[in-house]
Amino acid sequence: MVKDSSCRQVTFSKRRTGLFKKANELATLCGAEVGIIVFSPGGKPYSFGNPNVRYIIDRFLKPNLYKKMANNSSVGAKAYEETMNELHDNHVKQLSEEKLRGEAIDGEIAKGKGLVIGRGCKKIDELGFEELEKFKESLDELDDKVKERVMEMEASSTLLMLSNNNKLVTGSCVKKRSVRVRAIAKKSYF
């Protein structure tokens, strides 16, 4: 078991997502009806079901009821479509919530404990030379991406500001201003 609670939560989120993906593949490829209920280390329940969890639980608890429904295919197809749409909406919402939560956890781990996010959630002091070199390279890449994004945002905000002030006019003035904007965007503030 992962001892650090933050790392355990990150591991749980990743493993749960993988488990749900595999269950979805099983349902899609084999036509199986699948239901999974998982409780997080904090006690929060997460579920996956195809067509949906309620249907799977009811079918498990009352198998005779669903044998009768299977004979009426038009009702079953419509119910299946509705449950699939509901399932999709729930998963999209849950996925976006989990992404935000995972990013927040990763940030807290890195910021508060000096940990390197990756395979083992190690402290920087515990890394070997090669691992530190790789970590430095990834930080350099991240730094370059941040600088590039800052320049893009500054250029777009400058263009937006100029267009809002009605300073952009047609013809040769636009070319001169766009050259100035590009020059401003190339400045580095780091």
C-alpha positions in Angstrom: 0.0 0.0 0.0 1.2 3.5 -0.8 2.1 5.2 2.5 1.9 8.9 1.5 -1.7 9.9 1.5 -1.3 12.4 -1.4 0.5 9.8 -3.5 -2.1 7.2 -2.6 -4.9 9.5 -3.8 -3.1 10.1 -7.1 -2.5 6.4 -7.5 -6.1 5.7 -6.7 -7.4 8.2 -9.3 -5.1 6.8 -12.0 -5.9 3.1 -11.2 -9.6 3.8 -11.0 -9.6 5.4 -14.4 -7.7 2.5 -15.8 -10.2 0.0 -14.3 -13.2 1.9 -15.7 -11.5 2.0 -19.1 -11.0 -1.7 -19.1 -14.6 -2.3 -18.0 -15.8 -0.1 -20.8 -13.7 -2.0 -23.3 -15.1 -5.3 -22.1 -18.6 -3.9 -22.4 -18.0 -2.4 -25.9 -16.0 -5.3 -27.4 -18.0 -8.2 -25.9 -21.4 -6.7 -25.3 -21.1 -7.5 -21.6 -23.1 -5.7 -19.0 -20.6 -4.5 -16.4 -20.9 -2.8 -13.0 -18.1 -1.6 -10.8 -18.3 0.3 -7.5 -15.1 1.5 -5.9 -14.6 3.5 -2.7 -11.7 6.0 -2.5 -9.3 6.0 0.4 -11.4 9.0 1.7 -14.6 6.9 1.5 -16.1 8.5 -1.6 -17.9 6.0 -3.9 -17.2 5.9 -7.6 -19.1 3.7 -10.0 -19.1 2.5 -13.6 -21.9 0.6 -15.3 -22.8 -0.4 -18.7 -25.6 0.4 -19.5 -25.6 2.0 -16.0 -24.9 1.0 -12.4 -28.5 1.1 -11.3 -29.5 -1.2 -14.1 -26.7 -3.7 -13.3 -27.5 -3.7 -9.5 -31.2 -4.1 -10.2 -30.5 -6.9 -12.7 -28.2 -8.6 -10.2 -30.8 -8.4 -7.4 -33.9 -9.1 -9.5 -32.8 -11.4 -12.4 -36.3 -12.6 -13.2 -37.6 -9.0 -13.8 -35.0 -8.3 -16.5 -35.5 -11.6 -18.3 -39.1 -10.5 -19.0 -37.9 -7.1 -20.2 -35.4 -8.6 -22.6 -38.3 -10.1 -24.6 -39.6 -6.6 -25.4 -36.7 -5.4 -27.6 -38.0 -1.9 -28.5 -38.3 -0.9 -24.8 -34.9 -2.3 -24.1 -33.2 -0.4 -27.0 -34.7 2.9 -26.0 -33.8 2.3 -22.3 -30.3 1.3 -23.4 -29.9 4.5 -25.4 -31.1 6.7 -22.6 -28.8 5.0 -20.1 -25.8 5.3 -22.4 -26.5 9.0 -22.9 -26.8 9.5 -19.1 -23.6 7.4 -18.6 -21.7 9.5 -21.1 -22.8 12.8 -19.5 -21.9 11.5 -16.0 -18.4 10.3 -17.1 -17.6 13.6 -18.9 -18.5 15.5 -15.7 -16.6 13.1 -13.5 -13.6 13.1 -15.7 -13.3 16.9 -15.7 -13.7 17.0 -11.9 -11.0 14.4 -11.5 -8.6 16.1 -13.8 -8.9 19.3 -11.8 -8.6 17.5 -8.6 -5.5 15.5 -9.8 -3.9 18.7 -10.9 -4.5 20.3 -7.6 -3.1 17.3 -5.8 0.0 17.2 -8.0 0.6 20.9 -7.4 0.3 20.5 -3.6 2.6 17.5 -3.6 5.3 19.3 -5.7 4.9 22.7 -3.9 4.5 21.6 -0.3 6.8 18.6 0.0 9.5 19.1 -2.7 8.4 15.9 -4.4 9.0 15.0 -8.0 5.7 13.9 -9.7 6.2 10.8 -11.8 6.6 7.2 -11.2 7.3 7.0 -7.5 6.6 10.4 -5.9 10.2 10.7 -4.6 11.7 13.6 -2.8 14.3 15.5 -4.7 16.9 14.6 -2.1 16.3 10.9 -2.9 16.9 11.2 -6.7 20.1 9.9 -8.3 22.2 11.8 -10.7 20.5 10.5 -13.9 17.0 11.1 -12.4 18.0 14.7 -11.5 19.3 15.3 -15.0 16.0 14.0 -16.5 14.1 16.1 -14.0 16.2 19.2 -14.9 15.5 18.6 -18.7 11.8 18.3 -18.0 11.8 21.6 -16.0 13.8 23.3 -18.8 11.2 22.1 -21.3 8.4 23.3 -19.0 10.1 26.7 -18.7 10.4 27.0 -22.5 6.7 26.2 -22.9 5.7 28.7 -20.2 7.8 31.5 -21.8 6.3 30.6 -25.2 2.8 30.7 -23.8 3.4 34.1 -22.1 4.7 35.6 -25.3 1.6 34.3 -27.2 -0.7 35.7 -24.5 1.0 39.1 -24.5 0.8 39.3 -28.2 -2.8 38.4 -28.3 -3.7 40.8 -25.5 -1.7 43.6 -27.2 -3.7 42.9 -30.4 -6.9 42.9 -28.5 -6.1 46.1 -26.8 -5.1 47.8 -30.0 -8.3 46.6 -31.8 -10.5 47.7 -28.8 -9.0 51.2 -29.0 -9.7 51.4 -32.8 -6.0 52.0 -33.5 -5.9 49.3 -36.2 -6.8 50.6 -39.6 -6.7 49.0 -43.0 -3.8 49.2 -45.4 -0.2 49.8 -44.6 -0.8 50.9 -41.0 -1.9 47.4 -40.1 1.4 45.9 -41.4 3.4 48.4 -39.3 1.4 47.7 -36.2 1.6 43.9 -36.6 5.4 44.2 -36.9 5.5 46.2 -33.7 3.3 43.6 -32.0 5.6 40.8 -33.1 8.6 42.7 -31.8 6.8 43.2 -28.4 5.9 39.5 -28.3 9.5 38.5 -28.9 10.7 40.2 -25.8 11.4 37.9 -22.9 10.6 38.9 -19.4 12.4 35.9 -17.8 
